[in-house]
Amino acid sequence: MSTTDKNAVIETEEQQALRAAVATLGKRYGRDYFTRIVAEEAHPDALWSEAAKLGYLGVSIPEEYGGGGGGITELSIVLEELGAAGSPLLMMVVSPAICATVIARFGTDAQKQQWLPGLADGSLTMAFGITEPDAGSNSHRITTTARRDGHDWVLTGRKVFVSGVDIADATLIVGRTEDARTGSLKPCLFIVPRETPGFGRSQIDMELQAPEKQFELVLDDVRLPADALVGDEDAGLLQLFAGLNPERIMTAAFAVGMARYALGRAVQYAKERTVWKSPIGAHQALAHPLAQAHIEIELARLMMRKAATLYDAGDDMGAGEAANMAKYAAAEACVKTVDQAVHTLGGNGLTREYGLASLIVASRVARIAPVSREMILNFVSHQSLGLPKSY
């Protein structure tokens, strides 16, 4: 039974068609393409451009700005299927899912006109900077501050683990402004073009094999015009989580796609590899863990679908809980599946030929970013179960 067939009950005909079409595109590129791009220290420009031309990158952006008018549900389908083919596009998590969503929901008309058409057709990309060296998972400790200077804003601070800054036309930076009434700091979002004076970047040396590089940013009195602020200065966390919930859902899609790819390679190998009289997949010591991996992937996909559906319906609170659960479930399923896939292949699982060894590191990313599994458990224990807050 195909993936499309299995989703017939919970997906519309249009969503099934989208899934099938993206799967076809993914197979034309596949893991060999992805591996070659990483080896060449290049970017997946060909896949990005074709996905954009076919309307997949902008599927969640409003139609009036050149998008498909869909939601995070459709965008997560695109990323999942590309990942299942072995060629995921990490910048999809950032550019259309976080940045375009925030701008579409809270941006001015001018900001929407300037950015959304390009984000939809892939000609523009935008990075997202929130994590800081000394803040970690505690967003309340963010020290990047924005102060008014006449009609301008001046940003000062640092960010780390920001993906794709070198190829992004701008970065959506999470800073903090002072509330005039209380004196406390509240989060705000600013669009910082790549070549803005004072906006410095340095690449972080990562063990992770991916075409998208990670950067540390230094904002040294970065001066921005008044219209660099996205949304209401007083909206605070509301606007921030409008982008963070899609990020969690798309991270789940990234992890589910990777897990499906690894499971597919392991199952194929287990069917073909014969050591004694029958294929190794006939032995329960291998068959049962692979079956468990399949079950856990499917459960994660269902929670991801729930989170995306709630988000697209405008239920930000419900989507917040579901998105965190989906990200947690998908990350755990991904790590376990990759581990079992490598184990199924034995020594071959560590060779470049089979393309699984690099996933050992990559699969851990979903456990750590954009929020650790421990912080998700903190959130669920406090917000869902009503237990005393520990953080």
SVG drawing of the C-alpha trace seen along z (x, -y; Angstrom):
<svg xmlns="http://www.w3.org/2000/svg" viewBox="-11 -61 46 83">
<polyline fill="none" stroke="black" stroke-width="0.4" points="0.0,0.0 1.4,-3.4 1.8,-6.4 -1.0,-8.2 -3.4,-5.2 -2.8,-5.1 -3.6,-8.8 -6.9,-8.6 -9.0,-8.7 -7.4,-11.7 -6.3,-13.8 -8.2,-15.5 -7.8,-14.5 -5.8,-17.7 -3.5,-16.8 -3.0,-13.3 -2.2,-14.6 0.3,-17.0 2.0,-14.2 2.3,-12.0 3.7,-14.8 6.3,-15.9 7.3,-12.2 7.9,-12.0 10.1,-15.1 12.0,-13.8 12.8,-10.6 14.3,-12.4 16.8,-14.0 17.1,-11.5 19.9,-10.8 22.6,-10.7 21.9,-14.3 21.8,-15.3 25.1,-13.6 26.8,-15.1 25.7,-18.6 27.1,-18.1 30.4,-16.8 30.7,-19.8 29.8,-22.2 27.1,-23.5 23.5,-24.3 20.5,-22.3 19.7,-25.2 18.3,-22.9 15.9,-21.1 14.9,-24.4 14.3,-26.1 12.2,-23.2 10.2,-22.9 9.5,-26.6 8.6,-26.5 6.1,-23.8 4.5,-25.8 5.6,-23.6 7.6,-26.1 4.8,-28.7 2.0,-26.2 1.1,-27.8 1.4,-31.5 -1.8,-33.4 -2.8,-33.3 -2.8,-37.1 0.9,-37.0 1.6,-34.2 1.3,-31.3 -0.9,-28.3 -3.3,-29.5 -2.9,-26.3 -1.6,-25.9 1.1,-24.3 -0.6,-21.0 0.3,-21.2 3.8,-22.6 4.5,-19.8 3.5,-17.3 6.0,-18.8 8.9,-18.6 8.0,-15.1 8.0,-13.7 11.2,-15.3 12.8,-13.9 11.4,-10.4 13.1,-10.6 16.4,-11.4 16.6,-15.1 15.0,-17.3 15.2,-21.1 15.9,-22.4 15.3,-26.0 11.7,-25.1 11.4,-25.0 12.7,-28.6 11.8,-30.6 8.2,-29.7 7.1,-28.1 8.4,-30.6 9.2,-33.8 6.5,-33.9 3.8,-32.8 4.7,-35.6 4.8,-38.2 1.5,-37.0 -0.2,-37.1 1.3,-40.3 3.3,-42.2 2.3,-45.5 0.9,-45.6 4.3,-46.9 6.1,-44.1 3.8,-41.5 4.3,-43.0 8.0,-43.1 8.6,-39.6 5.8,-37.2 5.9,-36.9 9.6,-36.2 9.3,-33.7 6.5,-32.0 8.4,-31.6 11.8,-30.8 13.6,-33.9 13.9,-35.2 14.8,-33.3 14.8,-34.5 16.6,-33.0 15.4,-33.1 17.5,-34.1 16.3,-33.5 18.8,-31.3 21.5,-33.1 24.8,-31.8 23.7,-32.5 19.9,-32.0 19.6,-28.5 16.0,-27.3 15.1,-30.2 13.7,-32.8 13.1,-35.1 16.9,-35.6 17.3,-36.9 19.5,-39.9 19.4,-41.1 17.7,-44.5 16.1,-47.0 15.9,-50.7 14.4,-53.6 16.6,-56.3 14.5,-58.9 12.5,-57.1 14.9,-54.2 15.5,-51.0 19.0,-50.1 19.7,-46.4 22.5,-45.0 23.2,-41.4 24.3,-37.9 22.6,-34.9 23.9,-31.3 22.8,-28.3 21.1,-30.4 20.7,-28.3 21.4,-29.6 22.3,-33.2 24.9,-33.1 22.2,-32.4 19.3,-34.3 18.4,-37.7 17.4,-38.7 17.1,-37.3 14.0,-37.6 15.6,-38.5 13.9,-38.1 14.9,-41.0 13.4,-42.6 12.1,-46.1 11.4,-47.9 7.7,-48.3 7.3,-52.0 4.7,-51.2 6.4,-48.5 10.1,-48.8 10.1,-45.0 11.4,-43.6 9.1,-41.9 10.0,-40.1 9.7,-41.8 10.6,-40.7 12.7,-42.6 13.7,-42.0 17.4,-42.5 18.7,-42.5 21.9,-40.4 24.2,-43.3 23.0,-45.7 26.0,-47.5 26.9,-46.0 25.3,-42.7 28.2,-40.2 28.2,-36.5 30.7,-33.7 30.2,-30.0 30.1,-27.4 32.1,-24.3 29.5,-21.5 29.9,-17.7 26.4,-17.7 26.5,-16.9 24.1,-19.2 24.1,-21.8 22.7,-24.4 25.4,-26.0 25.1,-27.2 26.1,-30.7 26.8,-32.9 25.5,-36.4 26.8,-39.7 24.5,-42.7 26.7,-45.7 24.4,-48.7 22.5,-47.6 20.4,-50.5 17.0,-49.7 14.2,-51.8 10.9,-51.9 9.3,-49.6 11.7,-46.8 9.5,-45.9 7.1,-43.1 3.7,-43.4 2.7,-45.2 5.4,-46.3 3.1,-45.3 2.0,-41.9 5.0,-40.1 4.7,-36.3 1.6,-36.1 3.5,-36.9 6.6,-34.9 4.7,-31.7 2.8,-32.3 6.2,-31.3 7.4,-28.8 4.4,-26.5 4.9,-26.0 8.6,-25.5 7.8,-22.6 5.4,-21.1 7.9,-21.3 10.6,-19.9 8.3,-16.9 7.9,-16.6 11.6,-16.8 12.1,-14.0 9.3,-11.8 10.7,-12.1 14.1,-11.1 12.7,-8.2 10.7,-7.0 13.8,-7.1 15.9,-5.1 13.2,-2.6 12.7,-2.1 16.5,-1.4 16.5,1.0 13.4,2.9 14.7,3.3 18.0,4.6 16.3,7.0 14.3,8.5 17.3,9.0 20.1,9.9 20.4,13.7 22.9,15.1 21.4,18.6 18.5,20.0 16.1,17.0 16.4,13.2 17.4,11.7 14.0,9.9 12.4,13.2 14.0,13.2 12.0,11.5 15.0,10.0 15.1,7.7 11.5,7.8 10.0,6.7 12.1,3.6 11.5,2.5 7.7,3.0 7.9,1.0 9.7,-1.8 7.0,-1.8 4.3,-2.1 6.1,-4.9 6.5,-6.8 2.8,-6.5 1.8,-7.7 4.1,-10.7 2.6,-11.5 -0.9,-11.5 0.1,-13.9 1.8,-16.1 -1.4,-16.1 -3.4,-17.1 -1.0,-19.9 -1.1,-21.3 -4.9,-21.0 -5.3,-22.9 -2.8,-25.6 -4.5,-26.0 -7.8,-26.3 -6.5,-29.3 -6.4,-27.4 -3.0,-28.7 -3.3,-27.4 -4.4,-23.9 -1.7,-23.9 1.0,-24.8 0.4,-21.7 0.0,-19.4 3.0,-20.9 5.3,-20.2 4.0,-16.7 4.4,-16.1 7.9,-17.3 8.8,-15.1 7.2,-12.0 8.7,-12.5 12.2,-13.1 12.1,-10.0 10.8,-7.9 13.5,-9.3 16.4,-8.6 15.2,-5.0 14.5,-4.3 17.8,-5.4 19.6,-3.5 17.7,-0.3 18.3,-0.9 22.0,-1.1 21.9,2.0 19.9,3.9 22.6,3.3 25.4,4.1 28.8,3.0 27.1,1.8 25.1,-0.6 28.3,-2.6 29.4,-2.8 28.8,-5.8 27.3,-3.5 24.2,-3.0 23.9,-6.5 22.7,-5.8 25.7,-6.6 25.3,-10.4 21.8,-10.2 23.1,-9.1 24.1,-12.7 21.3,-14.3 18.6,-12.4 19.7,-13.9 19.0,-17.4 15.3,-17.0 15.8,-16.0 17.7,-19.2 16.3,-21.8 14.3,-24.0 13.5,-23.0 14.9,-20.1 12.8,-17.1 13.3,-17.9 11.8,-21.4 8.8,-19.8 8.3,-17.5 8.5,-20.5 5.8,-22.2 3.5,-19.1 3.9,-18.4 3.0,-22.0 0.6,-23.1 -1.1,-19.8 -1.0,-18.1 -1.1,-21.1 1.9,-20.0 4.0,-22.6 6.3,-24.6 9.9,-23.6 11.4,-26.3"/>
</svg>
